[in-house]
Amino acid sequence: MGAGHDHHHPSVANAAHQHRGRLWAAFGLLATLMVVEAAAAFHTGSLALLSDAGHMFTDVLGIGMALAAITATRRATSDPQRTFGLYRLEVLAALANAVLLSGVAVFVVIEAIGRFGDPHEVLAGPMLAVAVLGLLANVTAFALLRAGARESINLQGAYLEVLGDLLGSLGVIGAALLITITDWWWADPLVAVAIGVFILPRTWRLGRAAVRILVQAAPEHLQVTAVHDRLAAVPGVVEVHDLHVWTLTSGMEVASAHLTMAPGAEVGTVLSAARTALHDDFRIEHATLQIEPGAAPGACGPVEW
């Protein structure tokens, strides 16, 4: 006997869609400033400004992938061959963001180290003006994405990139002021290295979270043994096996399990109690539970993989 519970987590399924307008606003704003920063970096000769423009490029690309994932997820829900829709596109986009941003950070650090031996003269005035514009753009984008970052790993990726870029803009402003006052040209590659070092740990954490979802590991905040013990404590359940818990996409945990019933236990009561336990104690709203009568030998055959 078996029963499935198919209820999509509303805050996850709709979170990205609710913030789509803000994503478009942030995308347009950052794309415009990216072009301005890149042109100004070549004009001024500033590696710090170029690194900030490169980081802003990953912001734009990341938000673009988030928007693509939102569109694809919405359109795929009616395809019977995709029984979970395309929720995983969100996770793939977050992983791609992490990889791209890591590559930019490594490139900037390598280039900056090379400049320490031969510092380049930069035009601090235009560098400062463009960096201030970049800061204003990032503050605006940061505010637009902040709410959605709590609900979606994909939006969290875009939010982290904008946060890093915001701090990077502050660093470029500091370098421009220092060069203007002291003519200390090493400030430019020094800030570029600082931006790269700041970016890497955050992108690695994002990448790790995305990979954890893709390999279907249990959520870090949830102990599988605790889920097992809670299901085993449901009245009428004498044994729990073949328990699996994984994350489909941000905040959408999924579980499946086989429950062996005590003789005389009522199937509907056991299923209802088990689902309530998973929902109330672990916020698992999608569970597939197979009920097996305890008196039926061999009800669950061995799995060969």
C-alpha positions as CSV (number, residue, x, y, z in Angstrom):
1,M,0.0,0.0,0.0
2,G,1.2,3.5,-0.6
3,A,0.2,7.1,-0.6
4,G,1.8,10.3,-1.9
5,H,1.5,13.8,-0.6
6,D,2.0,16.4,-3.4
7,H,1.9,19.9,-2.1
8,H,4.3,22.4,-3.5
9,H,5.8,24.8,-1.0
10,P,4.1,28.1,-1.8
11,S,6.8,30.4,-0.5
12,V,9.4,28.6,-2.7
13,A,7.3,28.1,-5.8
14,N,6.3,31.7,-5.9
15,A,9.2,33.5,-4.2
16,A,11.2,34.1,-7.4
17,H,8.1,35.1,-9.3
18,Q,7.1,37.6,-6.7
19,H,10.5,39.3,-7.0
20,R,10.7,39.2,-10.8
21,G,10.0,42.9,-11.2
22,R,12.8,43.7,-8.8
23,L,15.2,41.4,-10.6
24,W,14.5,43.2,-13.9
25,A,15.1,46.5,-12.3
26,A,18.4,45.4,-10.8
27,F,19.4,43.7,-14.1
28,G,18.9,46.9,-16.2
29,L,20.6,49.2,-13.6
30,L,23.7,47.0,-13.2
31,A,24.0,46.2,-17.0
32,T,24.2,50.0,-17.7
33,L,26.7,50.6,-15.0
34,M,28.8,47.6,-16.1
35,V,29.3,49.1,-19.5
36,V,30.2,52.5,-18.0
37,E,32.7,50.9,-15.5
38,A,34.4,48.8,-18.2
39,A,34.8,51.8,-20.5
40,A,36.1,53.9,-17.6
41,A,38.5,51.2,-16.5
42,F,40.2,51.1,-19.9
43,H,40.3,54.9,-20.0
44,T,41.7,55.4,-16.5
45,G,44.0,52.3,-16.5
46,S,42.5,51.2,-13.2
47,L,42.7,47.4,-12.4
48,A,40.5,47.9,-9.4
49,L,37.8,49.5,-11.5
50,L,38.2,46.8,-14.1
51,S,37.8,44.1,-11.4
52,D,34.7,45.9,-10.2
53,A,33.3,46.0,-13.7
54,G,34.1,42.3,-14.1
55,H,32.4,41.5,-10.9
56,M,29.4,43.6,-12.0
57,F,29.3,41.5,-15.2
58,T,28.8,38.4,-13.1
59,D,26.1,40.3,-11.3
60,V,24.3,41.0,-14.6
61,L,24.9,37.4,-15.8
62,G,23.7,35.9,-12.5
63,I,20.5,38.0,-12.4
64,G,19.9,37.1,-16.1
65,M,20.2,33.4,-15.3
66,A,17.9,33.9,-12.4
67,L,15.3,35.5,-14.7
68,A,15.8,32.6,-17.2
69,A,15.3,30.0,-14.5
70,I,12.1,31.7,-13.3
71,T,10.7,31.8,-16.8
72,A,11.7,28.1,-17.5
73,T,10.3,26.9,-14.2
74,R,6.9,28.6,-14.8
75,R,6.6,27.2,-18.4
76,A,7.7,23.6,-17.5
77,T,5.1,22.9,-14.8
78,S,2.6,21.5,-17.3
79,D,5.0,19.0,-18.9
80,P,4.0,15.5,-17.7
81,Q,7.6,14.3,-18.3
82,R,9.0,16.7,-15.7
83,T,7.3,15.5,-12.6
84,F,9.1,18.1,-10.4
85,G,9.0,20.8,-13.0
86,L,12.3,22.6,-13.6
87,Y,13.0,23.7,-10.0
88,R,16.6,22.5,-10.3
89,L,17.4,25.1,-12.9
90,E,17.5,27.6,-10.0
91,V,20.2,25.5,-8.3
92,L,22.2,25.1,-11.6
93,A,22.1,28.9,-12.1
94,A,23.4,29.4,-8.6
95,L,26.2,27.0,-9.2
96,A,27.1,28.6,-12.5
97,N,27.2,32.0,-10.7
98,A,29.6,30.6,-8.1
99,V,31.9,29.2,-10.8
100,L,31.9,32.4,-12.9
101,L,32.5,34.6,-9.9
102,S,35.4,32.5,-8.6
103,G,37.0,32.7,-12.1
104,V,36.8,36.5,-12.1
105,A,38.2,36.7,-8.6
106,V,41.2,34.5,-9.4
107,F,41.9,36.4,-12.6
108,V,41.9,39.7,-10.8
109,V,44.1,38.5,-8.0
110,I,46.7,37.2,-10.5
111,E,46.7,40.4,-12.5
112,A,47.0,42.5,-9.4
113,I,49.9,40.6,-8.1
114,G,51.7,41.2,-11.4
115,R,51.2,44.9,-11.0
116,F,52.8,45.2,-7.6
117,G,56.2,45.0,-9.3
118,D,55.2,47.5,-11.9
119,P,52.4,49.8,-10.7
120,H,50.5,51.6,-13.4
121,E,49.5,55.2,-13.2
122,V,45.8,55.7,-13.2
123,L,43.4,58.6,-13.7
124,A,42.1,58.9,-10.2
125,G,39.4,61.6,-10.9
126,P,37.3,59.7,-13.5
127,M,38.0,56.5,-11.5
128,L,36.4,58.1,-8.4
129,A,33.4,59.4,-10.3
130,V,32.6,56.1,-11.9
131,A,33.2,54.2,-8.6
132,V,30.6,56.5,-6.9
133,L,28.1,55.8,-9.6
134,G,28.8,52.0,-9.2
135,L,28.3,52.3,-5.5
136,L,24.9,54.0,-5.9
137,A,23.8,51.3,-8.4
138,N,24.9,48.5,-6.1
139,V,23.1,50.0,-3.1
140,T,19.9,50.2,-5.2
141,A,20.3,46.6,-6.5
142,F,21.2,45.4,-3.0
143,A,17.9,46.8,-1.6
144,L,15.9,45.3,-4.5
145,L,17.3,41.8,-4.0
146,R,17.5,41.6,-0.3
147,A,14.0,40.2,0.4
148,G,14.2,37.5,-2.2
149,A,17.6,36.3,-1.1
150,R,16.0,34.8,2.1
151,E,13.7,32.6,0.0
152,S,15.7,31.4,-3.0
153,I,19.3,30.1,-3.5
154,N,19.3,31.6,-7.0
155,L,18.3,35.0,-5.7
156,Q,20.8,34.5,-2.9
157,G,23.5,34.1,-5.5
158,A,22.6,37.3,-7.2
159,Y,22.3,39.1,-3.8
160,L,25.8,37.9,-2.7
161,E,27.3,39.1,-5.9
162,V,25.8,42.5,-5.5
163,L,26.9,42.7,-1.9
164,G,30.4,41.8,-2.9
165,D,30.3,44.4,-5.7
166,L,29.0,47.0,-3.3
167,L,32.0,46.5,-1.0
168,G,34.2,46.5,-4.0
169,S,32.9,49.9,-5.1
170,L,33.8,51.2,-1.7
171,G,37.3,49.8,-2.1
172,V,37.7,51.5,-5.5
173,I,36.5,54.8,-4.1
174,G,39.1,54.5,-1.3
175,A,41.8,53.6,-3.7
176,A,40.9,56.6,-5.9
177,L,41.0,59.0,-3.0
178,L,44.3,57.6,-1.7
179,I,45.9,58.0,-5.2
180,T,44.5,61.5,-5.5
181,I,46.0,62.6,-2.2
182,T,49.3,60.6,-2.1
183,D,50.0,59.4,-5.6
184,W,50.4,55.9,-4.1
185,W,49.8,53.8,-7.2
186,W,50.0,50.5,-5.3
187,A,46.5,51.3,-3.9
188,D,44.9,50.2,-7.2
189,P,46.2,46.6,-7.3
190,L,45.9,46.3,-3.5
191,V,42.2,47.0,-3.7
192,A,41.9,44.6,-6.6
193,V,43.4,41.8,-4.5
194,A,41.2,42.7,-1.6
195,I,38.1,42.4,-3.8
196,G,39.2,39.0,-5.1
197,V,40.0,37.7,-1.6
198,F,36.6,38.9,-0.3
199,I,34.7,37.3,-3.1
200,L,36.2,33.8,-3.1
201,P,35.0,32.4,0.3
202,R,31.4,33.6,-0.3
203,T,31.2,32.1,-3.8
204,W,32.6,28.8,-2.6
205,R,29.9,28.6,0.1
206,L,27.3,29.3,-2.5
207,G,28.7,26.6,-4.8
208,R,28.9,24.1,-1.9
209,A,25.2,24.7,-1.1
210,A,24.3,24.2,-4.7
211,V,26.3,21.0,-5.1
212,R,24.8,19.6,-1.9
213,I,21.4,20.0,-3.4
214,L,22.4,18.5,-6.8
215,V,23.9,15.4,-5.1
216,Q,20.6,15.1,-3.2
217,A,22.3,15.1,0.2
218,A,20.0,15.7,3.2
219,P,19.6,19.4,4.2
220,E,22.3,20.5,6.6
221,H,19.7,21.9,9.1
222,L,17.9,18.5,9.2
223,Q,19.1,15.3,10.8
224,V,17.9,12.2,9.0
225,T,18.1,10.2,12.3
226,A,15.7,12.6,13.9
227,V,13.2,12.2,11.0
228,H,13.5,8.4,11.3
229,D,12.9,8.5,15.1
230,R,10.0,10.8,14.7
231,L,8.3,8.6,12.1
232,A,9.0,5.6,14.2
233,A,7.2,7.3,17.1
234,V,4.0,7.7,15.1
235,P,1.2,5.6,16.7
236,G,0.7,2.4,14.7
237,V,4.2,2.4,13.1
238,V,6.5,-0.4,14.3
239,E,9.4,0.1,11.8
240,V,10.7,2.7,9.4
241,H,13.1,1.9,6.5
242,D,14.1,3.2,3.0
243,L,14.0,6.7,4.4
244,H,15.3,9.4,2.0
245,V,15.3,13.2,2.6
246,W,16.6,15.7,0.1
247,T,16.2,19.2,-1.2
248,L,14.4,19.9,-4.5
249,T,15.2,23.6,-4.5
250,S,15.6,26.4,-2.0
251,G,13.4,25.7,1.1
252,M,11.6,22.8,-0.6
253,E,12.5,19.6,1.3
254,V,11.2,16.3,0.0
255,A,11.0,12.9,1.8
256,S,10.1,9.3,1.0
257,A,9.8,6.4,3.4
258,H,8.4,2.9,4.0
259,L,6.4,2.5,7.2
260,T,5.6,-0.9,8.6
261,M,2.3,-0.9,10.5
262,A,1.4,-2.7,13.6
263,P,-1.5,-5.2,13.3
264,G,-4.8,-3.5,13.5
265,A,-3.5,0.0,12.8
266,E,-5.6,2.1,10.5
267,V,-3.9,3.2,7.3
268,G,-5.5,6.6,7.0
269,T,-4.7,7.5,10.6
270,V,-1.1,6.4,10.3
271,L,-0.6,8.4,7.1
272,S,-2.2,11.5,8.5
273,A,-0.1,11.4,11.7
274,A,3.1,10.8,9.7
275,R,2.5,13.7,7.4
276,T,1.6,16.0,10.2
277,A,4.8,15.0,12.0
278,L,6.9,15.7,9.0
279,H,5.2,19.0,8.4
280,D,5.1,20.3,11.9
281,D,8.5,19.1,13.1
282,F,10.6,19.4,9.9
283,R,8.7,21.7,7.5
284,I,8.6,18.8,5.0
285,E,5.5,19.4,2.9
286,H,6.1,16.9,0.1
287,A,6.3,13.3,1.3
288,T,5.7,10.0,-0.4
289,L,5.0,7.3,2.2
290,Q,4.5,3.6,1.6
291,I,2.6,1.7,4.1
292,E,3.4,-2.0,4.6
293,P,1.4,-4.3,6.8
294,G,3.6,-5.9,9.4
295,A,2.0,-9.3,8.9
296,A,2.9,-9.4,5.2
297,P,6.3,-11.1,4.8
298,G,8.4,-9.8,1.9
299,A,6.2,-6.8,1.4
300,C,9.3,-4.7,0.7
301,G,11.8,-6.5,-1.5
302,P,15.6,-5.9,-1.4
303,V,17.0,-3.0,-3.4
304,E,19.9,-3.9,-5.7
305,W,21.5,-0.5,-5.9
